[in-house]
Amino acid sequence: MFVLKVITGFIGLTMIAGIAYGGERVVMKPRVPVDQLSTVKTIKNPLHHTPDNIAKGKIIYAGKGRCILCHGAGGDGKGLAGIVPDSQPSPRNFRNSDWQKARTDGELKWIITNGVPGSGMRGHNSTLTHDEEIWQVVLYIRSFGQK
């Protein structure tokens, strides 16, 4: 019984530490490789910023793309992966206004498509099979910066 209490206590402390320190730790570092960054920054979202496209992006974010699991329902980076203290880099907080201003839509599309090596962010080029889906997710991610 004592061992169970110790294990439960350890898990509880880990969860508390994750919530306390699970915030974004590497905010402004671009995640697109340096040799591709200047080209990727020039790519524009071909979709219009409409309620319909944003709603479709939200559906993909929460469902097929599974973004919600790491980035959270509120886009604050506090999904399941956001509470793990050692996740480096931590899941992106899409509500961060400095980050929203610094990153281009082209960078977001590249990251969603290819992932971020050395992190938990995997590429979704096989999950999201149409560019339109990725661009809709980009529009939804942008909506977090407007709230």
Wavefront OBJ file of the C-alpha trace (Angstrom):
o trace
v 0.000 0.000 0.000
v 2.884 2.357 0.826
v 4.462 1.749 -2.581
v 1.173 2.578 -4.292
v 0.964 5.866 -2.379
v 4.547 6.740 -3.341
v 3.895 5.980 -7.005
v 0.640 7.946 -6.971
v 2.405 10.870 -5.282
v 5.202 10.793 -7.847
v 2.725 10.800 -10.727
v 0.855 13.699 -9.130
v 4.048 15.732 -8.714
v 5.031 15.003 -12.292
v 1.652 16.253 -13.502
v 1.921 19.425 -11.379
v 5.443 20.066 -12.654
v 4.248 19.556 -16.186
v 1.453 22.063 -15.771
v 3.784 24.566 -14.134
v 6.635 24.162 -16.594
v 4.800 22.790 -19.626
v 4.659 26.221 -21.220
v 6.508 27.019 -24.357
v 10.248 27.121 -23.792
v 11.676 27.966 -27.215
v 9.238 30.557 -28.496
v 10.911 32.455 -31.300
v 13.234 29.845 -32.774
v 12.146 29.021 -36.333
v 11.502 25.318 -36.856
v 12.002 25.292 -40.607
v 15.580 24.387 -41.635
v 17.704 27.492 -42.227
v 18.475 26.550 -45.832
v 14.741 26.498 -46.659
v 13.479 29.299 -44.433
v 13.732 32.239 -46.851
v 11.828 30.352 -49.570
v 9.202 28.958 -47.197
v 8.524 32.412 -45.703
v 7.331 33.670 -49.102
v 4.621 31.004 -49.513
v 1.148 32.498 -49.086
v -2.042 30.778 -48.021
v -4.221 30.519 -51.140
v -7.417 30.127 -49.087
v -9.491 33.052 -47.934
v -9.850 33.773 -44.237
v -13.548 32.849 -44.029
v -15.613 31.408 -41.186
v -16.186 28.286 -43.314
v -12.457 27.633 -43.883
v -11.679 28.286 -40.221
v -14.464 25.900 -39.129
v -13.096 23.206 -41.446
v -9.614 23.805 -40.014
v -10.991 23.380 -36.501
v -12.567 20.047 -37.416
v -9.256 18.811 -38.861
v -7.303 20.200 -35.867
v -9.480 18.279 -33.410
v -10.001 15.175 -35.531
v -8.003 13.923 -38.480
v -4.908 16.030 -37.733
v -4.966 15.211 -34.009
v -3.344 18.595 -33.280
v -5.527 18.964 -30.203
v -3.673 16.163 -28.416
v -0.481 18.196 -28.092
v -1.512 21.791 -28.683
v -4.712 21.591 -26.642
v -8.294 22.563 -27.346
v -7.431 26.183 -26.639
v -4.286 26.170 -28.778
v -2.178 26.985 -25.734
v 0.239 24.037 -26.013
v -1.301 22.330 -23.007
v -2.618 19.175 -24.566
v -1.391 15.816 -23.287
v 2.163 16.368 -24.578
v 2.200 19.869 -23.103
v 2.190 18.545 -19.557
v 5.314 16.441 -19.987
v 8.120 18.528 -18.419
v 10.891 17.172 -20.653
v 9.258 17.619 -24.055
v 11.673 19.775 -26.031
v 10.698 21.847 -27.741
v 7.362 22.056 -26.030
v 4.177 22.067 -28.105
v 3.646 25.459 -29.671
v 1.355 27.927 -27.906
v -0.676 29.345 -30.762
v -2.030 32.105 -28.507
v 1.404 33.706 -28.213
v 1.039 37.017 -30.073
v 4.800 37.474 -30.563
v 5.024 34.053 -32.185
v 1.934 34.730 -34.341
v 3.570 37.915 -35.684
v 6.955 36.259 -36.310
v 5.842 33.136 -38.203
v 4.466 33.173 -41.733
v 1.710 30.974 -43.105
v 4.298 29.285 -45.321
v 6.307 28.281 -42.240
v 3.226 26.845 -40.572
v 2.338 24.831 -43.660
v 5.905 23.494 -43.913
v 5.908 22.447 -40.244
v 2.503 20.767 -40.450
v 3.573 18.949 -43.600
v 7.107 17.928 -42.600
v 7.154 18.020 -38.810
v 10.015 19.211 -36.620
v 12.989 16.859 -36.314
v 14.015 16.289 -32.710
v 10.571 17.083 -31.348
v 7.228 15.386 -30.919
v 5.860 17.284 -33.921
v 5.583 14.755 -36.697
v 4.792 15.577 -40.287
v 1.206 15.180 -41.421
v 1.816 14.819 -45.154
v 0.364 11.296 -45.056
v -2.510 12.179 -42.697
v -3.600 15.415 -44.316
v -3.504 14.405 -47.930
v -4.736 17.641 -49.495
v -2.975 20.999 -49.302
v -6.379 22.555 -48.704
v -6.667 20.684 -45.379
v -3.297 21.973 -44.213
v -4.130 25.534 -45.242
v -7.443 25.291 -43.352
v -5.557 24.201 -40.236
v -3.213 27.176 -40.713
v -6.243 29.485 -40.799
v -7.591 27.877 -37.623
v -4.203 28.241 -35.893
v -4.200 31.918 -36.879
v -7.626 32.318 -35.259
v -6.055 31.642 -31.840
v -4.027 34.830 -32.206
v -7.156 36.875 -32.853
v -8.970 36.019 -29.633
l 1 2 3 4 5 6 7 8 9 10 11 12 13 14 15 16 17 18 19 20 21 22 23 24 25 26 27 28 29 30 31 32 33 34 35 36 37 38 39 40 41 42 43 44 45 46 47 48 49 50 51 52 53 54 55 56 57 58 59 60 61 62 63 64 65 66 67 68 69 70 71 72 73 74 75 76 77 78 79 80 81 82 83 84 85 86 87 88 89 90 91 92 93 94 95 96 97 98 99 100 101 102 103 104 105 106 107 108 109 110 111 112 113 114 115 116 117 118 119 120 121 122 123 124 125 126 127 128 129 130 131 132 133 134 135 136 137 138 139 140 141 142 143 144 145 146 147
